[in-house]
Amino acid sequence: MSRPALIVIGPSGVGKSSIFTRLRREGTIEIVPTWTTRPMRHDETPDDSDHVFCTEAEFEERMATHFFMETARPFGLDARYGLPHLSMVTRSGRIQVLMARASVMRLVPQHLENYVVYQVEAPFGRVREHLALRARRDGPQGSRLADFRRELTAGRRYARRIIDNTGPLHEVLKRVRNYLGEDFAEWLAASA
């Protein structure tokens, strides 16, 4: 059985990192970090992020070795992002999670044969406030809200599970743990 991956999608600011960083800390999952040339935010550290922060030169070196499945320069920002090939990262006995955008989902079947997609969603007003606060603390956020509704709609075409991130975090985490138990039960049993 090929190792399944979990791809987590959803617009900026819906809480993907908040949910899945917590699950990573518990040891439930392994986040395969996205590489980026953007600066760290005020609340990020290299050891506790879903990104590897690098220079343009380091990014170029990784591109030259075909380390990335795909690269992008989203939101009208100068920063670049790269999704590494799963074969290029350490494999633990945990579920591997890639954080992505709905716009790259059309490319995923070219790189992965076994995956499940979850989309995290939150109300537009809450996301707008969250991103405004982030911009005040960390600088320009580009056009992250411009395609919010379109991205939600596109993501629903791919998602096996929709994670409604409007309740208390402990309740959201409980639902996600249940989804993981159902969707990855066969693989988790085989790898135990």
VENVENTA-V35750 format. One record per helix or strand of 2 or more residues. SS is the DSSP state (H for helix, E for strand). FROM is the first residue (numbers start at 1). LEN is the number of residues. If there is no record, write none. Layout:
# VENVENTA-V35750
ss=SS from=FROM len=LEN
ss=SS from=FROM len=LEN
This chain:
# VENVENTA-V35750
ss=E from=5 len=5
ss=H from=16 len=11
ss=E from=29 len=4
ss=E from=34 len=3
ss=E from=51 len=3
ss=H from=56 len=9
ss=E from=68 len=5
ss=H from=74 len=3
ss=E from=81 len=4
ss=H from=86 len=3
ss=E from=95 len=5
ss=H from=102 len=7
ss=E from=115 len=7
ss=H from=124 len=15
ss=H from=148 len=11
ss=E from=161 len=4
ss=H from=169 len=15
ss=H from=185 len=7
